[in-house]
């Protein structure tokens, strides 16, 4: 079997057996295509490559300007690829000795509550601005990833007898979770559904958020909405849809929410991933202490 065929087999395994998202699979594809190109240039094969040659490839990617986080992702992709080939096709798992670089723990860049209010108020009260506000409100109200929000269908929105509205989110690894939304998000969503979506709809498109042509709103378009709203709101720092997810988690913890609850809402498999947000709150406590206590310095 040729190298490219082995790669296709591995990518199929990621989608079918491991249930990874299309975005994650695309990242694996890009990383491993670089590896196969390196092997071809150096007249190597997956059968004959050794761990030192894999390390040489990773070093070449660092020299090409890849960040430490990207190198860590690349290393994980290579290790997973060779582990699959060892189990599926009997190749030697030479990549098991590769260790990904240590990445410094970075604090999430959460918006302040004032910045968040400005962002949510930025879209207009007419036309597509109503849709854009509903999108922003839902991102902040649920902490869902942008890819999860644009994948929502109408029947993923649910209201219980107690008038609590929730969304059904399909997260990483096709793991489903139910997340509640507050009154602001519900009001914005109701406005969009009654005043805008009906006019955009063409045929029987099930998607919750539609573009101007009546199709499903893309992840890229959602990004553009967040960036345009941030610019209109006068937010100068770098922002992305993920900043709303960070803000959701940080503001919940600041408000006293239990970390296990936040873990469940975010869809984190491990509470360790959620704990990085507690560093933000501890940082704020330190700043407040240092500025307010007479003997802090």
C-alpha positions in Angstrom: 0.0 0.0 0.0 1.4 3.4 -0.9 1.9 6.2 1.7 -1.0 8.3 0.4 -3.4 5.2 0.6 -2.2 4.6 4.2 -3.0 8.2 5.0 -6.5 8.0 3.6 -7.1 4.8 5.6 -6.0 6.6 8.8 -8.2 9.6 8.1 -11.1 7.3 7.6 -10.4 5.7 10.9 -10.4 9.1 12.6 -13.8 10.0 11.2 -15.6 6.6 11.5 -14.1 4.9 14.5 -12.9 7.8 16.6 -15.6 10.3 15.6 -13.3 13.3 15.3 -14.7 16.5 13.7 -14.0 17.4 10.1 -11.9 20.4 11.3 -9.7 18.1 13.4 -9.3 15.6 10.6 -8.3 18.4 8.2 -5.6 19.4 10.6 -4.3 15.8 10.8 -4.3 15.7 7.0 -2.3 18.9 6.5 0.3 17.8 9.1 0.7 14.3 7.7 0.8 15.4 4.1 3.9 17.5 5.1 5.4 14.4 6.6 4.8 12.3 3.5 6.3 15.1 1.3 9.4 15.1 3.6 9.7 11.3 3.2 9.4 11.5 -0.5 12.1 14.2 -0.8 14.4 12.1 1.3 13.7 8.8 -0.5 12.2 7.3 2.7 9.1 5.2 3.2 6.8 4.6 6.2 8.3 1.1 6.4 11.9 2.3 6.6 11.8 5.6 8.4 13.4 5.8 11.9 12.6 7.9 14.9 15.7 10.2 14.3 14.4 11.0 10.9 11.0 11.9 12.3 12.8 14.2 14.8 14.7 15.8 11.9 11.3 16.4 10.2 9.9 18.1 13.3 13.1 20.2 13.6 12.7 21.3 10.0 9.1 22.4 10.8 10.3 24.4 13.8 12.9 26.1 11.6 10.1 26.9 9.1 8.4 28.9 11.8 5.9 26.5 13.3 4.9 27.5 16.8 5.4 25.2 19.8 1.6 24.5 20.0 1.6 23.6 16.3 4.6 21.4 16.7 2.9 19.6 19.6 -0.2 19.0 17.4 2.1 17.8 14.6 3.8 15.3 17.0 0.5 14.0 18.2 -0.6 13.5 14.6 2.5 11.5 13.8 2.3 9.4 16.9 -1.4 8.6 16.2 -0.6 7.8 12.6 2.2 5.3 13.4 0.2 3.7 16.2 -2.7 3.1 13.8 -0.3 1.7 11.1 1.2 -0.7 13.7 -2.2 -2.0 14.8 -3.8 -2.0 11.3 -0.9 -2.9 9.0 1.8 -4.3 11.1 4.3 -1.5 10.6 6.8 -0.7 13.3 5.6 2.0 15.7 8.8 4.1 15.6 7.0 7.3 16.6 6.2 6.1 20.1 9.5 7.6 21.3 8.5 11.1 20.0 7.7 13.5 22.8 5.7 16.6 22.0 7.3 19.9 23.2 6.1 21.4 26.5 3.7 24.3 25.9 3.6 27.1 28.4 0.2 27.3 30.0 -1.5 30.4 28.7 -4.5 32.1 30.3 -7.6 32.4 28.2 -8.3 35.9 26.9 -11.7 36.6 28.3 -13.5 39.8 27.6 -14.6 42.0 30.5 -18.4 42.2 31.2 -18.4 45.8 29.8 -16.7 44.6 26.6 -19.1 41.7 26.3 -22.1 44.0 26.7 -20.7 46.3 24.0 -20.1 43.4 21.7 -23.6 42.0 22.1 -25.1 45.5 21.5 -23.1 46.1 18.3 -25.4 44.5 15.7 -28.3 46.6 14.4 -31.9 46.0 15.3 -32.9 45.4 11.7 -32.4 42.7 9.0 -29.3 40.6 9.3 -28.2 42.4 12.5 -31.0 40.6 14.3 -29.5 37.3 13.2 -26.0 38.4 14.1 -27.1 39.4 17.6 -28.8 36.0 18.1 -25.6 34.3 17.1 -23.5 36.3 19.5 -25.9 35.9 22.4 -26.0 32.2 21.9 -22.2 31.9 21.7 -21.9 33.7 25.0 -25.0 32.2 26.7 -24.0 28.6 26.1 -20.2 28.7 25.8 -20.5 26.5 22.8 -17.8 26.4 20.1 -18.5 28.3 16.9 -18.5 25.0 14.9 -21.1 23.6 17.3 -23.3 26.7 17.0 -23.4 26.8 13.2 -24.1 23.0 13.2 -27.3 23.5 15.2 -30.6 22.6 13.6 -34.0 24.0 14.5 -34.9 20.9 16.4 -31.8 21.2 18.6 -33.6 24.1 20.4 -35.9 22.8 23.2 -38.2 24.4 25.8 -39.3 22.5 28.9 -42.6 22.9 30.8 -40.7 25.2 33.2 -40.0 27.5 30.3 -36.3 26.8 30.4 -34.8 26.8 26.9 -31.9 24.6 26.1 -29.8 23.6 23.1 -28.6 20.2 22.2 -24.9 20.4 21.2 -22.9 17.8 19.4 -19.4 18.2 20.7 -16.0 16.7 20.1 -16.0 12.9 19.6 -19.7 13.2 18.8 -20.5 13.6 22.5 -23.9 15.2 23.0 -24.6 17.7 25.8 -27.6 19.8 26.8 -26.9 23.4 27.7 -29.4 26.0 29.0 -29.6 29.5 27.7 -30.7 32.7 29.5 -33.5 35.1 28.8 -31.4 37.5 26.8 -30.3 34.8 24.3 -33.8 33.4 24.2 -35.3 36.8 23.3 -32.6 37.4 20.7 -33.2 34.0 19.2 -37.0 34.4 19.2 -36.6 37.7 17.3 -34.4 36.1 14.7 -36.7 33.1 14.2 -39.9 35.3 13.8 -38.5 38.3 12.0 -35.6 37.1 9.9 -35.2 33.4 9.4 -38.5 32.9 7.7 -37.6 35.4 5.0 -34.2 33.8 4.4 -35.5 30.2 4.3 -35.5 28.5 0.9 -36.9 25.0 0.8 -36.6 22.8 3.9 -33.2 23.8 5.2 -33.0 22.5 8.8 -30.1 24.8 9.9 -30.8 27.2 12.8 -28.6 30.0 11.4 -29.0 30.8 7.7 -27.0 32.9 5.4 -28.4 35.4 2.9 -28.9 32.7 0.3 -30.9 30.5 2.6 -28.2 27.9 3.3 -26.4 27.0 6.6 -24.2 29.8 8.0 -20.6 28.7 7.7 -18.0 28.8 10.5 -16.0 31.4 8.5 -19.1 33.7 8.2 -19.7 33.4 12.0 -16.1 34.4 12.5 -16.6 37.5 10.3 -19.7 38.4 12.3 -17.8 38.3 15.6 -14.9 40.4 14.1 -17.2 43.0 12.6 -19.2 43.3 15.8 -16.0 43.7 17.8 -14.8 46.5 15.5 -18.1 48.2 15.7 -18.1 47.9 19.6 -14.6 49.6 19.7 -12.8 46.5 21.1 -9.2 47.0 20.1 -7.6 43.7 21.2 -7.6 40.6 19.2 -10.8 38.6 19.4 -12.3 35.4 18.0 -15.5 33.4 18.6 -13.5 31.3 21.1 -13.1 34.5 23.2 -16.8 34.3 23.9 -16.4 30.7 25.1 -13.5 31.8 27.4 -15.6 34.7 28.7 -18.6 32.4 29.4 -16.4 30.1 31.5 -14.5 32.9 33.3 -17.6 34.9 34.1 -19.4 31.8 35.5 -16.5 31.0 37.8 -16.2 34.6 38.8 -19.9 34.5 39.8 -19.3 31.4 42.0 -20.3 28.5 39.7 -18.9 25.1 40.6 -16.1 24.1 38.3 -17.7 20.7 37.7 -20.8 22.4 36.4 -18.6 24.6 34.1 -16.8 21.5 32.9 -20.2 19.9 31.9 -21.4 23.0 30.2 -18.2 23.3 28.1 -18.2 19.6 27.3 -14.7 19.1 28.6 -13.8 15.4 29.1 -11.5 16.2 32.0 -11.9 18.9 34.7 -8.1 19.6 34.3 -8.9 21.3 31.0 -11.5 23.5 32.8 -9.1 24.4 35.6 -7.1 26.8 33.4 -10.0 29.2 33.8 -9.5 29.2 37.6 -6.1 30.7 37.0 -7.8 33.8 35.5 -9.9 34.2 38.7 -6.8 33.7 40.9 -5.0 36.3 38.9 -7.8 38.8 39.6 -7.7 38.0 43.3 -4.0 38.6 43.4 -4.4 42.0 41.6 -7.2 43.0 44.0 -5.2 42.0 47.0 -2.0 43.7 45.8 -3.9 47.0 45.2 -6.1 47.0 48.2 -4.2 45.5 51.2 -2.0 48.0 53.0 0.7 45.4 53.6 0.6 43.5 50.3 3.8 45.1 49.0 
